[in-house]
Amino acid sequence: MTGYEWLDAFADHLGIERPEPAEIETLLDLAGVAAHNSERIAAPIACWLVGRAGLDPEDALNQARDLRGAGG
């Protein structure tokens, strides 16, 4: 099973919409920003925070980049 297939199956299991490929790529970019500016633990938890806050992944990525630029 590929990563995309697993994500589709997990979304179906949770009863939620499957993520669009662009959303997945944006979340991976967010995870990269978090991991490269902190410790590895920040990557998955940053993505969880986006979901918890109900943010658009693209908006969250921009905010993470802003935080990085501010020394965060």
CHARMM internal coordinates of N, CA and C (Angstrom, degrees):
IC EDIT
DIST 1 N 1 CA 1.4566
DIST 1 CA 1 C 1.5338
ANGL 1 N 1 CA 1 C 107.56
DIST 1 C 2 N 1.3194
ANGL 1 CA 1 C 2 N 115.97
DIHE 1 N 1 CA 1 C 2 N 131.78
DIST 2 N 2 CA 1.4662
ANGL 1 C 2 N 2 CA 119.65
DIHE 1 CA 1 C 2 N 2 CA 177.88
DIST 2 CA 2 C 1.5261
ANGL 2 N 2 CA 2 C 109.96
DIHE 1 C 2 N 2 CA 2 C -77.92
DIST 2 C 3 N 1.3075
ANGL 2 CA 2 C 3 N 115.56
DIHE 2 N 2 CA 2 C 3 N 168.97
DIST 3 N 3 CA 1.4638
ANGL 2 C 3 N 3 CA 120.14
DIHE 2 CA 2 C 3 N 3 CA 176.73
DIST 3 CA 3 C 1.5168
ANGL 3 N 3 CA 3 C 111.79
DIHE 2 C 3 N 3 CA 3 C -60.65
DIST 3 C 4 N 1.3297
ANGL 3 CA 3 C 4 N 116.17
DIHE 3 N 3 CA 3 C 4 N -42.23
DIST 4 N 4 CA 1.4648
ANGL 3 C 4 N 4 CA 119.91
DIHE 3 CA 3 C 4 N 4 CA 179.25
DIST 4 CA 4 C 1.5260
ANGL 4 N 4 CA 4 C 111.09
DIHE 3 C 4 N 4 CA 4 C -64.92
DIST 4 C 5 N 1.3304
ANGL 4 CA 4 C 5 N 117.02
DIHE 4 N 4 CA 4 C 5 N -40.29
DIST 5 N 5 CA 1.4633
ANGL 4 C 5 N 5 CA 120.50
DIHE 4 CA 4 C 5 N 5 CA 177.95
DIST 5 CA 5 C 1.5278
ANGL 5 N 5 CA 5 C 110.75
DIHE 4 C 5 N 5 CA 5 C -63.82
DIST 5 C 6 N 1.3309
ANGL 5 CA 5 C 6 N 116.46
DIHE 5 N 5 CA 5 C 6 N -40.81
DIST 6 N 6 CA 1.4594
ANGL 5 C 6 N 6 CA 119.76
DIHE 5 CA 5 C 6 N 6 CA 179.21
DIST 6 CA 6 C 1.5182
ANGL 6 N 6 CA 6 C 110.69
DIHE 5 C 6 N 6 CA 6 C -64.41
DIST 6 C 7 N 1.3336
ANGL 6 CA 6 C 7 N 116.88
DIHE 6 N 6 CA 6 C 7 N -44.01
DIST 7 N 7 CA 1.4651
ANGL 6 C 7 N 7 CA 120.23
DIHE 6 CA 6 C 7 N 7 CA 178.71
DIST 7 CA 7 C 1.5245
ANGL 7 N 7 CA 7 C 111.18
DIHE 6 C 7 N 7 CA 7 C -61.92
DIST 7 C 8 N 1.3322
ANGL 7 CA 7 C 8 N 116.83
DIHE 7 N 7 CA 7 C 8 N -41.05
DIST 8 N 8 CA 1.4685
ANGL 7 C 8 N 8 CA 120.31
DIHE 7 CA 7 C 8 N 8 CA 176.89
DIST 8 CA 8 C 1.5262
ANGL 8 N 8 CA 8 C 110.87
DIHE 7 C 8 N 8 CA 8 C -61.19
DIST 8 C 9 N 1.3292
ANGL 8 CA 8 C 9 N 116.53
DIHE 8 N 8 CA 8 C 9 N -46.16
DIST 9 N 9 CA 1.4643
ANGL 8 C 9 N 9 CA 120.69
DIHE 8 CA 8 C 9 N 9 CA -179.26
DIST 9 CA 9 C 1.5273
ANGL 9 N 9 CA 9 C 111.00
DIHE 8 C 9 N 9 CA 9 C -64.61
DIST 9 C 10 N 1.3266
ANGL 9 CA 9 C 10 N 117.18
DIHE 9 N 9 CA 9 C 10 N -40.27
DIST 10 N 10 CA 1.4670
ANGL 9 C 10 N 10 CA 120.61
DIHE 9 CA 9 C 10 N 10 CA -179.69
DIST 10 CA 10 C 1.5225
ANGL 10 N 10 CA 10 C 110.26
DIHE 9 C 10 N 10 CA 10 C -67.24
DIST 10 C 11 N 1.3245
ANGL 10 CA 10 C 11 N 117.21
DIHE 10 N 10 CA 10 C 11 N -41.63
DIST 11 N 11 CA 1.4650
ANGL 10 C 11 N 11 CA 120.26
DIHE 10 CA 10 C 11 N 11 CA 177.14
DIST 11 CA 11 C 1.5255
ANGL 11 N 11 CA 11 C 110.22
DIHE 10 C 11 N 11 CA 11 C -60.84
DIST 11 C 12 N 1.3251
ANGL 11 CA 11 C 12 N 116.74
DIHE 11 N 11 CA 11 C 12 N -44.62
DIST 12 N 12 CA 1.4677
ANGL 11 C 12 N 12 CA 120.05
DIHE 11 CA 11 C 12 N 12 CA 177.35
DIST 12 CA 12 C 1.5258
ANGL 12 N 12 CA 12 C 110.57
DIHE 11 C 12 N 12 CA 12 C -59.87
DIST 12 C 13 N 1.3219
ANGL 12 CA 12 C 13 N 116.72
DIHE 12 N 12 CA 12 C 13 N -43.15
DIST 13 N 13 CA 1.4656
ANGL 12 C 13 N 13 CA 121.61
DIHE 12 CA 12 C 13 N 13 CA 179.84
DIST 13 CA 13 C 1.5272
ANGL 13 N 13 CA 13 C 111.20
DIHE 12 C 13 N 13 CA 13 C -61.77
DIST 13 C 14 N 1.3283
ANGL 13 CA 13 C 14 N 116.69
DIHE 13 N 13 CA 13 C 14 N -37.83
DIST 14 N 14 CA 1.4641
ANGL 13 C 14 N 14 CA 121.32
DIHE 13 CA 13 C 14 N 14 CA 179.44
DIST 14 CA 14 C 1.5248
ANGL 14 N 14 CA 14 C 112.60
DIHE 13 C 14 N 14 CA 14 C -79.50
DIST 14 C 15 N 1.3295
ANGL 14 CA 14 C 15 N 116.40
DIHE 14 N 14 CA 14 C 15 N -10.89
DIST 15 N 15 CA 1.4626
ANGL 14 C 15 N 15 CA 120.32
DIHE 14 CA 14 C 15 N 15 CA -179.57
DIST 15 CA 15 C 1.5180
ANGL 15 N 15 CA 15 C 113.19
DIHE 14 C 15 N 15 CA 15 C 74.91
DIST 15 C 16 N 1.3258
ANGL 15 CA 15 C 16 N 116.22
DIHE 15 N 15 CA 15 C 16 N 30.67
DIST 16 N 16 CA 1.4640
ANGL 15 C 16 N 16 CA 120.40
DIHE 15 CA 15 C 16 N 16 CA 179.19
DIST 16 CA 16 C 1.5245
ANGL 16 N 16 CA 16 C 109.60
DIHE 15 C 16 N 16 CA 16 C -122.36
DIST 16 C 17 N 1.3428
ANGL 16 CA 16 C 17 N 115.18
DIHE 16 N 16 CA 16 C 17 N 167.52
DIST 17 N 17 CA 1.4577
ANGL 16 C 17 N 17 CA 120.28
DIHE 16 CA 16 C 17 N 17 CA 178.12
DIST 17 CA 17 C 1.5174
ANGL 17 N 17 CA 17 C 110.54
DIHE 16 C 17 N 17 CA 17 C -63.54
DIST 17 C 18 N 1.2999
ANGL 17 CA 17 C 18 N 114.25
DIHE 17 N 17 CA 17 C 18 N 145.10
DIST 18 N 18 CA 1.4595
ANGL 17 C 18 N 18 CA 119.50
DIHE 17 CA 17 C 18 N 18 CA 174.17
DIST 18 CA 18 C 1.5211
ANGL 18 N 18 CA 18 C 108.69
DIHE 17 C 18 N 18 CA 18 C -72.12
DIST 18 C 19 N 1.3098
ANGL 18 CA 18 C 19 N 118.00
DIHE 18 N 18 CA 18 C 19 N 142.66
DIST 19 N 19 CA 1.4621
ANGL 18 C 19 N 19 CA 119.16
DIHE 18 CA 18 C 19 N 19 CA 178.13
DIST 19 CA 19 C 1.5234
ANGL 19 N 19 CA 19 C 110.69
DIHE 18 C 19 N 19 CA 19 C -70.20
DIST 19 C 20 N 1.3139
ANGL 19 CA 19 C 20 N 115.32
DIHE 19 N 19 CA 19 C 20 N 143.30
DIST 20 N 20 CA 1.4600
ANGL 19 C 20 N 20 CA 121.05
DIHE 19 CA 19 C 20 N 20 CA 175.06
DIST 20 CA 20 C 1.5301
ANGL 20 N 20 CA 20 C 108.19
DIHE 19 C 20 N 20 CA 20 C -73.26
DIST 20 C 21 N 1.3269
ANGL 20 CA 20 C 21 N 117.67
DIHE 20 N 20 CA 20 C 21 N 151.33
DIST 21 N 21 CA 1.4672
ANGL 20 C 21 N 21 CA 119.51
DIHE 20 CA 20 C 21 N 21 CA 178.10
DIST 21 CA 21 C 1.5301
ANGL 21 N 21 CA 21 C 113.14
DIHE 20 C 21 N 21 CA 21 C -53.45
DIST 21 C 22 N 1.3184
ANGL 21 CA 21 C 22 N 117.84
DIHE 21 N 21 CA 21 C 22 N -38.07
DIST 22 N 22 CA 1.4711
ANGL 21 C 22 N 22 CA 120.61
DIHE 21 CA 21 C 22 N 22 CA 179.06
DIST 22 CA 22 C 1.5257
ANGL 22 N 22 CA 22 C 111.05
DIHE 21 C 22 N 22 CA 22 C -65.23
DIST 22 C 23 N 1.3422
ANGL 22 CA 22 C 23 N 117.16
DIHE 22 N 22 CA 22 C 23 N -36.80
DIST 23 N 23 CA 1.4684
ANGL 22 C 23 N 23 CA 120.33
DIHE 22 CA 22 C 23 N 23 CA 177.58
DIST 23 CA 23 C 1.5239
ANGL 23 N 23 CA 23 C 110.69
DIHE 22 C 23 N 23 CA 23 C -65.59
DIST 23 C 24 N 1.3141
ANGL 23 CA 23 C 24 N 115.87
DIHE 23 N 23 CA 23 C 24 N -40.26
DIST 24 N 24 CA 1.4613
ANGL 23 C 24 N 24 CA 120.11
DIHE 23 CA 23 C 24 N 24 CA 179.10
DIST 24 CA 24 C 1.5243
ANGL 24 N 24 CA 24 C 109.81
DIHE 23 C 24 N 24 CA 24 C -62.78
DIST 24 C 25 N 1.3169
ANGL 24 CA 24 C 25 N 116.73
DIHE 24 N 24 CA 24 C 25 N -46.08
DIST 25 N 25 CA 1.4665
ANGL 24 C 25 N 25 CA 120.21
DIHE 24 CA 24 C 25 N 25 CA 179.92
DIST 25 CA 25 C 1.5240
ANGL 25 N 25 CA 25 C 111.29
DIHE 24 C 25 N 25 CA 25 C -62.14
DIST 25 C 26 N 1.3300
ANGL 25 CA 25 C 26 N 116.97
DIHE 25 N 25 CA 25 C 26 N -39.67
DIST 26 N 26 CA 1.4638
ANGL 25 C 26 N 26 CA 120.66
DIHE 25 CA 25 C 26 N 26 CA 178.80
DIST 26 CA 26 C 1.5196
ANGL 26 N 26 CA 26 C 110.72
DIHE 25 C 26 N 26 CA 26 C -64.82
DIST 26 C 27 N 1.3310
ANGL 26 CA 26 C 27 N 116.77
DIHE 26 N 26 CA 26 C 27 N -42.76
DIST 27 N 27 CA 1.4670
ANGL 26 C 27 N 27 CA 119.93
DIHE 26 CA 26 C 27 N 27 CA 178.36
DIST 27 CA 27 C 1.5287
ANGL 27 N 27 CA 27 C 111.39
DIHE 26 C 27 N 27 CA 27 C -65.46
DIST 27 C 28 N 1.3266
ANGL 27 CA 27 C 28 N 116.67
DIHE 27 N 27 CA 27 C 28 N -35.94
DIST 28 N 28 CA 1.4634
ANGL 27 C 28 N 28 CA 119.05
DIHE 27 CA 27 C 28 N 28 CA 175.67
DIST 28 CA 28 C 1.5293
ANGL 28 N 28 CA 28 C 110.79
DIHE 27 C 28 N 28 CA 28 C -65.41
DIST 28 C 29 N 1.3300
ANGL 28 CA 28 C 29 N 116.40
DIHE 28 N 28 CA 28 C 29 N -38.56
DIST 29 N 29 CA 1.4675
ANGL 28 C 29 N 29 CA 119.93
DIHE 28 CA 28 C 29 N 29 CA 175.68
DIST 29 CA 29 C 1.5277
ANGL 29 N 29 CA 29 C 110.56
DIHE 28 C 29 N 29 CA 29 C -63.19
DIST 29 C 30 N 1.3306
ANGL 29 CA 29 C 30 N 116.66
DIHE 29 N 29 CA 29 C 30 N -43.01
DIST 30 N 30 CA 1.4642
ANGL 29 C 30 N 30 CA 121.30
DIHE 29 CA 29 C 30 N 30 CA 177.45
DIST 30 CA 30 C 1.5278
ANGL 30 N 30 CA 30 C 110.32
DIHE 29 C 30 N 30 CA 30 C -60.41
DIST 30 C 31 N 1.3145
ANGL 30 CA 30 C 31 N 116.21
DIHE 30 N 30 CA 30 C 31 N -45.42
DIST 31 N 31 CA 1.4636
ANGL 30 C 31 N 31 CA 120.28
DIHE 30 CA 30 C 31 N 31 CA 178.80
DIST 31 CA 31 C 1.5272
ANGL 31 N 31 CA 31 C 110.48
DIHE 30 C 31 N 31 CA 31 C -60.06
DIST 31 C 32 N 1.3246
ANGL 31 CA 31 C 32 N 116.39
DIHE 31 N 31 CA 31 C 32 N -38.56
DIST 32 N 32 CA 1.4596
ANGL 31 C 32 N 32 CA 120.39
DIHE 31 CA 31 C 32 N 32 CA 178.16
DIST 32 CA 32 C 1.5157
ANGL 32 N 32 CA 32 C 112.43
DIHE 31 C 32 N 32 CA 32 C -64.46
DIST 32 C 33 N 1.3334
ANGL 32 CA 32 C 33 N 116.55
DIHE 32 N 32 CA 32 C 33 N -43.83
DIST 33 N 33 CA 1.4642
ANGL 32 C 33 N 33 CA 120.52
DIHE 32 CA 32 C 33 N 33 CA 177.88
DIST 33 CA 33 C 1.5275
ANGL 33 N 33 CA 33 C 109.85
DIHE 32 C 33 N 33 CA 33 C -60.60
DIST 33 C 34 N 1.3263
ANGL 33 CA 33 C 34 N 115.96
DIHE 33 N 33 CA 33 C 34 N -46.17
DIST 34 N 34 CA 1.4666
ANGL 33 C 34 N 34 CA 120.38
DIHE 33 CA 33 C 34 N 34 CA -178.83
DIST 34 CA 34 C 1.5259
ANGL 34 N 34 CA 34 C 111.29
DIHE 33 C 34 N 34 CA 34 C -62.63
DIST 34 C 35 N 1.3219
ANGL 34 CA 34 C 35 N 116.57
DIHE 34 N 34 CA 34 C 35 N -46.28
DIST 35 N 35 CA 1.4610
ANGL 34 C 35 N 35 CA 120.65
DIHE 34 CA 34 C 35 N 35 CA -176.45
DIST 35 CA 35 C 1.5238
ANGL 35 N 35 CA 35 C 112.26
DIHE 34 C 35 N 35 CA 35 C -68.69
DIST 35 C 36 N 1.3181
ANGL 35 CA 35 C 36 N 116.77
DIHE 35 N 35 CA 35 C 36 N -36.73
DIST 36 N 36 CA 1.4650
ANGL 35 C 36 N 36 CA 119.45
DIHE 35 CA 35 C 36 N 36 CA -177.47
DIST 36 CA 36 C 1.5225
ANGL 36 N 36 CA 36 C 113.14
DIHE 35 C 36 N 36 CA 36 C -78.67
DIST 36 C 37 N 1.3151
ANGL 36 CA 36 C 37 N 117.02
DIHE 36 N 36 CA 36 C 37 N -15.96
DIST 37 N 37 CA 1.4578
ANGL 36 C 37 N 37 CA 120.14
DIHE 36 CA 36 C 37 N 37 CA -179.24
DIST 37 CA 37 C 1.5171
ANGL 37 N 37 CA 37 C 112.62
DIHE 36 C 37 N 37 CA 37 C -109.33
DIST 37 C 38 N 1.3244
ANGL 37 CA 37 C 38 N 115.81
DIHE 37 N 37 CA 37 C 38 N 6.81
DIST 38 N 38 CA 1.4555
ANGL 37 C 38 N 38 CA 120.99
DIHE 37 CA 37 C 38 N 38 CA -179.14
DIST 38 CA 38 C 1.5190
ANGL 38 N 38 CA 38 C 107.27
DIHE 37 C 38 N 38 CA 38 C -154.53
DIST 38 C 39 N 1.3123
ANGL 38 CA 38 C 39 N 115.69
DIHE 38 N 38 CA 38 C 39 N -141.67
DIST 39 N 39 CA 1.4543
ANGL 38 C 39 N 39 CA 121.92
DIHE 38 CA 38 C 39 N 39 CA 174.99
DIST 39 CA 39 C 1.5166
ANGL 39 N 39 CA 39 C 108.75
DIHE 38 C 39 N 39 CA 39 C -102.62
DIST 39 C 40 N 1.3149
ANGL 39 CA 39 C 40 N 116.19
DIHE 39 N 39 CA 39 C 40 N 165.35
DIST 40 N 40 CA 1.4601
ANGL 39 C 40 N 40 CA 121.56
DIHE 39 CA 39 C 40 N 40 CA -178.17
DIST 40 CA 40 C 1.5188
ANGL 40 N 40 CA 40 C 113.43
DIHE 39 C 40 N 40 CA 40 C -55.23
DIST 40 C 41 N 1.3079
ANGL 40 CA 40 C 41 N 116.69
DIHE 40 N 40 CA 40 C 41 N -33.97
DIST 41 N 41 CA 1.4627
ANGL 40 C 41 N 41 CA 120.82
DIHE 40 CA 40 C 41 N 41 CA -178.03
DIST 41 CA 41 C 1.5291
ANGL 41 N 41 CA 41 C 111.66
DIHE 40 C 41 N 41 CA 41 C -56.93
DIST 41 C 42 N 1.3221
ANGL 41 CA 41 C 42 N 116.85
DIHE 41 N 41 CA 41 C 42 N -27.33
DIST 42 N 42 CA 1.4673
ANGL 41 C 42 N 42 CA 120.56
DIHE 41 CA 41 C 42 N 42 CA -176.51
DIST 42 CA 42 C 1.5269
ANGL 42 N 42 CA 42 C 112.44
DIHE 41 C 42 N 42 CA 42 C -66.53
DIST 42 C 43 N 1.3242
ANGL 42 CA 42 C 43 N 118.43
DIHE 42 N 42 CA 42 C 43 N -28.45
DIST 43 N 43 CA 1.4660
ANGL 42 C 43 N 43 CA 121.07
DIHE 42 CA 42 C 43 N 43 CA -174.92
DIST 43 CA 43 C 1.5337
ANGL 43 N 43 CA 43 C 113.09
DIHE 42 C 43 N 43 CA 43 C -61.24
DIST 43 C 44 N 1.3327
ANGL 43 CA 43 C 44 N 119.03
DIHE 43 N 43 CA 43 C 44 N -59.67
DIST 44 N 44 CA 1.4675
ANGL 43 C 44 N 44 CA 117.42
DIHE 43 CA 43 C 44 N 44 CA -178.43
DIST 44 CA 44 C 1.5255
ANGL 44 N 44 CA 44 C 112.99
DIHE 43 C 44 N 44 CA 44 C -68.68
DIST 44 C 45 N 1.3290
ANGL 44 CA 44 C 45 N 116.14
DIHE 44 N 44 CA 44 C 45 N -34.34
DIST 45 N 45 CA 1.4626
ANGL 44 C 45 N 45 CA 118.66
DIHE 44 CA 44 C 45 N 45 CA -177.73
DIST 45 CA 45 C 1.5230
ANGL 45 N 45 CA 45 C 110.73
DIHE 44 C 45 N 45 CA 45 C -71.08
DIST 45 C 46 N 1.3282
ANGL 45 CA 45 C 46 N 117.95
DIHE 45 N 45 CA 45 C 46 N -34.01
DIST 46 N 46 CA 1.4710
ANGL 45 C 46 N 46 CA 120.45
DIHE 45 CA 45 C 46 N 46 CA 175.56
DIST 46 CA 46 C 1.5265
ANGL 46 N 46 CA 46 C 110.06
DIHE 45 C 46 N 46 CA 46 C -60.69
DIST 46 C 47 N 1.3253
ANGL 46 CA 46 C 47 N 116.63
DIHE 46 N 46 CA 46 C 47 N -42.02
DIST 47 N 47 CA 1.4709
ANGL 46 C 47 N 47 CA 120.17
DIHE 46 CA 46 C 47 N 47 CA 178.38
DIST 47 CA 47 C 1.5253
ANGL 47 N 47 CA 47 C 110.66
DIHE 46 C 47 N 47 CA 47 C -65.93
DIST 47 C 48 N 1.3189
ANGL 47 CA 47 C 48 N 117.29
DIHE 47 N 47 CA 47 C 48 N -38.74
DIST 48 N 48 CA 1.4637
ANGL 47 C 48 N 48 CA 120.95
DIHE 47 CA 47 C 48 N 48 CA 176.72
DIST 48 CA 48 C 1.5208
ANGL 48 N 48 CA 48 C 110.04
DIHE 47 C 48 N 48 CA 48 C -62.62
DIST 48 C 49 N 1.3409
ANGL 48 CA 48 C 49 N 117.01
DIHE 48 N 48 CA 48 C 49 N -42.48
DIST 49 N 49 CA 1.4649
ANGL 48 C 49 N 49 CA 120.93
DIHE 48 CA 48 C 49 N 49 CA 179.42
DIST 49 CA 49 C 1.5225
ANGL 49 N 49 CA 49 C 111.42
DIHE 48 C 49 N 49 CA 49 C -60.16
DIST 49 C 50 N 1.3215
ANGL 49 CA 49 C 50 N 116.79
DIHE 49 N 49 CA 49 C 50 N -38.59
DIST 50 N 50 CA 1.4713
ANGL 49 C 50 N 50 CA 120.87
DIHE 49 CA 49 C 50 N 50 CA 177.83
DIST 50 CA 50 C 1.5257
ANGL 50 N 50 CA 50 C 109.89
DIHE 49 C 50 N 50 CA 50 C -60.05
DIST 50 C 51 N 1.3276
ANGL 50 CA 50 C 51 N 116.41
DIHE 50 N 50 CA 50 C 51 N -47.61
DIST 51 N 51 CA 1.4573
ANGL 50 C 51 N 51 CA 120.04
DIHE 50 CA 50 C 51 N 51 CA 178.60
DIST 51 CA 51 C 1.5146
ANGL 51 N 51 CA 51 C 112.10
DIHE 50 C 51 N 51 CA 51 C -64.41
DIST 51 C 52 N 1.3044
ANGL 51 CA 51 C 52 N 116.49
DIHE 51 N 51 CA 51 C 52 N -42.74
DIST 52 N 52 CA 1.4648
ANGL 51 C 52 N 52 CA 121.32
DIHE 51 CA 51 C 52 N 52 CA -179.66
DIST 52 CA 52 C 1.5226
ANGL 52 N 52 CA 52 C 111.23
DIHE 51 C 52 N 52 CA 52 C -61.78
DIST 52 C 53 N 1.3403
ANGL 52 CA 52 C 53 N 115.76
DIHE 52 N 52 CA 52 C 53 N -38.47
DIST 53 N 53 CA 1.4621
ANGL 52 C 53 N 53 CA 120.71
DIHE 52 CA 52 C 53 N 53 CA -179.20
DIST 53 CA 53 C 1.5248
ANGL 53 N 53 CA 53 C 112.30
DIHE 52 C 53 N 53 CA 53 C -81.77
DIST 53 C 54 N 1.3243
ANGL 53 CA 53 C 54 N 117.24
DIHE 53 N 53 CA 53 C 54 N -10.11
DIST 54 N 54 CA 1.4578
ANGL 53 C 54 N 54 CA 120.19
DIHE 53 CA 53 C 54 N 54 CA -178.82
DIST 54 CA 54 C 1.5209
ANGL 54 N 54 CA 54 C 113.02
DIHE 53 C 54 N 54 CA 54 C 70.14
DIST 54 C 55 N 1.3313
ANGL 54 CA 54 C 55 N 116.17
DIHE 54 N 54 CA 54 C 55 N 27.04
DIST 55 N 55 CA 1.4584
ANGL 54 C 55 N 55 CA 120.79
DIHE 54 CA 54 C 55 N 55 CA -177.94
DIST 55 CA 55 C 1.5245
ANGL 55 N 55 CA 55 C 111.71
DIHE 54 C 55 N 55 CA 55 C -83.41
DIST 55 C 56 N 1.3110
ANGL 55 CA 55 C 56 N 115.51
DIHE 55 N 55 CA 55 C 56 N 152.69
DIST 56 N 56 CA 1.4541
ANGL 55 C 56 N 56 CA 121.63
DIHE 55 CA 55 C 56 N 56 CA 170.01
DIST 56 CA 56 C 1.5323
ANGL 56 N 56 CA 56 C 106.96
DIHE 55 C 56 N 56 CA 56 C -70.27
DIST 56 C 57 N 1.3303
ANGL 56 CA 56 C 57 N 118.66
DIHE 56 N 56 CA 56 C 57 N 132.08
DIST 57 N 57 CA 1.4595
ANGL 56 C 57 N 57 CA 119.65
DIHE 56 CA 56 C 57 N 57 CA -177.58
DIST 57 CA 57 C 1.5341
ANGL 57 N 57 CA 57 C 113.85
DIHE 56 C 57 N 57 CA 57 C -56.08
DIST 57 C 58 N 1.3159
ANGL 57 CA 57 C 58 N 117.56
DIHE 57 N 57 CA 57 C 58 N -37.92
DIST 58 N 58 CA 1.4692
ANGL 57 C 58 N 58 CA 120.66
DIHE 57 CA 57 C 58 N 58 CA 179.69
DIST 58 CA 58 C 1.5275
ANGL 58 N 58 CA 58 C 110.93
DIHE 57 C 58 N 58 CA 58 C -65.09
DIST 58 C 59 N 1.3288
ANGL 58 CA 58 C 59 N 116.51
DIHE 58 N 58 CA 58 C 59 N -42.39
DIST 59 N 59 CA 1.4703
ANGL 58 C 59 N 59 CA 120.23
DIHE 58 CA 58 C 59 N 59 CA 176.71
DIST 59 CA 59 C 1.5265
ANGL 59 N 59 CA 59 C 110.76
DIHE 58 C 59 N 59 CA 59 C -62.23
DIST 59 C 60 N 1.3167
ANGL 59 CA 59 C 60 N 115.83
DIHE 59 N 59 CA 59 C 60 N -42.52
DIST 60 N 60 CA 1.4653
ANGL 59 C 60 N 60 CA 120.11
DIHE 59 CA 59 C 60 N 60 CA 179.97
DIST 60 CA 60 C 1.5261
ANGL 60 N 60 CA 60 C 110.92
DIHE 59 C 60 N 60 CA 60 C -64.71
DIST 60 C 61 N 1.3294
ANGL 60 CA 60 C 61 N 116.97
DIHE 60 N 60 CA 60 C 61 N -39.63
DIST 61 N 61 CA 1.4635
ANGL 60 C 61 N 61 CA 120.29
DIHE 60 CA 60 C 61 N 61 CA 178.03
DIST 61 CA 61 C 1.5235
ANGL 61 N 61 CA 61 C 110.01
DIHE 60 C 61 N 61 CA 61 C -61.36
DIST 61 C 62 N 1.3174
ANGL 61 CA 61 C 62 N 116.78
DIHE 61 N 61 CA 61 C 62 N -44.40
DIST 62 N 62 CA 1.4660
ANGL 61 C 62 N 62 CA 120.11
DIHE 61 CA 61 C 62 N 62 CA 178.24
DIST 62 CA 62 C 1.5265
ANGL 62 N 62 CA 62 C 111.39
DIHE 61 C 62 N 62 CA 62 C -61.92
DIST 62 C 63 N 1.3213
ANGL 62 CA 62 C 63 N 116.74
DIHE 62 N 62 CA 62 C 63 N -39.94
DIST 63 N 63 CA 1.4683
ANGL 62 C 63 N 63 CA 120.04
DIHE 62 CA 62 C 63 N 63 CA 178.30
DIST 63 CA 63 C 1.5249
ANGL 63 N 63 CA 63 C 111.09
DIHE 62 C 63 N 63 CA 63 C -65.55
DIST 63 C 64 N 1.3299
ANGL 63 CA 63 C 64 N 116.46
DIHE 63 N 63 CA 63 C 64 N -38.69
DIST 64 N 64 CA 1.4656
ANGL 63 C 64 N 64 CA 119.99
DIHE 63 CA 63 C 64 N 64 CA 178.23
DIST 64 CA 64 C 1.5260
ANGL 64 N 64 CA 64 C 110.43
DIHE 63 C 64 N 64 CA 64 C -65.44
DIST 64 C 65 N 1.3159
ANGL 64 CA 64 C 65 N 116.11
DIHE 64 N 64 CA 64 C 65 N -39.54
DIST 65 N 65 CA 1.4694
ANGL 64 C 65 N 65 CA 119.50
DIHE 64 CA 64 C 65 N 65 CA 177.17
DIST 65 CA 65 C 1.5234
ANGL 65 N 65 CA 65 C 110.59
DIHE 64 C 65 N 65 CA 65 C -65.56
DIST 65 C 66 N 1.3364
ANGL 65 CA 65 C 66 N 116.85
DIHE 65 N 65 CA 65 C 66 N -38.55
DIST 66 N 66 CA 1.4673
ANGL 65 C 66 N 66 CA 120.40
DIHE 65 CA 65 C 66 N 66 CA 176.43
DIST 66 CA 66 C 1.5244
ANGL 66 N 66 CA 66 C 110.50
DIHE 65 C 66 N 66 CA 66 C -62.51
DIST 66 C 67 N 1.3299
ANGL 66 CA 66 C 67 N 116.58
DIHE 66 N 66 CA 66 C 67 N -42.26
DIST 67 N 67 CA 1.4646
ANGL 66 C 67 N 67 CA 121.28
DIHE 66 CA 66 C 67 N 67 CA 178.79
DIST 67 CA 67 C 1.5206
ANGL 67 N 67 CA 67 C 110.26
DIHE 66 C 67 N 67 CA 67 C -61.67
DIST 67 C 68 N 1.3246
ANGL 67 CA 67 C 68 N 115.31
DIHE 67 N 67 CA 67 C 68 N -41.81
DIST 68 N 68 CA 1.4679
ANGL 67 C 68 N 68 CA 120.27
DIHE 67 CA 67 C 68 N 68 CA 178.13
DIST 68 CA 68 C 1.5255
ANGL 68 N 68 CA 68 C 109.95
DIHE 67 C 68 N 68 CA 68 C -60.74
DIST 68 C 69 N 1.3387
ANGL 68 CA 68 C 69 N 116.56
DIHE 68 N 68 CA 68 C 69 N -43.29
DIST 69 N 69 CA 1.4546
ANGL 68 C 69 N 69 CA 121.10
DIHE 68 CA 68 C 69 N 69 CA -179.96
DIST 69 CA 69 C 1.5127
ANGL 69 N 69 CA 69 C 113.05
DIHE 68 C 69 N 69 CA 69 C -66.82
DIST 69 C 70 N 1.3317
ANGL 69 CA 69 C 70 N 116.16
DIHE 69 N 69 CA 69 C 70 N -24.46
DIST 70 N 70 CA 1.4684
ANGL 69 C 70 N 70 CA 121.26
DIHE 69 CA 69 C 70 N 70 CA -179.63
DIST 70 CA 70 C 1.5284
ANGL 70 N 70 CA 70 C 111.48
DIHE 69 C 70 N 70 CA 70 C -89.51
DIST 70 C 71 N 1.3186
ANGL 70 CA 70 C 71 N 115.72
DIHE 70 N 70 CA 70 C 71 N 7.34
DIST 71 N 71 CA 1.4609
ANGL 70 C 71 N 71 CA 119.34
DIHE 70 CA 70 C 71 N 71 CA 179.12
DIST 71 CA 71 C 1.5019
ANGL 71 N 71 CA 71 C 113.68
DIHE 70 C 71 N 71 CA 71 C 91.45
DIST 71 C 72 N 1.3543
ANGL 71 CA 71 C 72 N 116.92
DIHE 71 N 71 CA 71 C 72 N 7.43
DIST 72 N 72 CA 1.4562
ANGL 71 C 72 N 72 CA 119.97
DIHE 71 CA 71 C 72 N 72 CA 179.93
DIST 72 CA 72 C 1.4824
ANGL 72 N 72 CA 72 C 113.09
DIHE 71 C 72 N 72 CA 72 C -86.83
END
COOR INIT
IC SEED 1 N 1 CA 1 C
IC BUILD
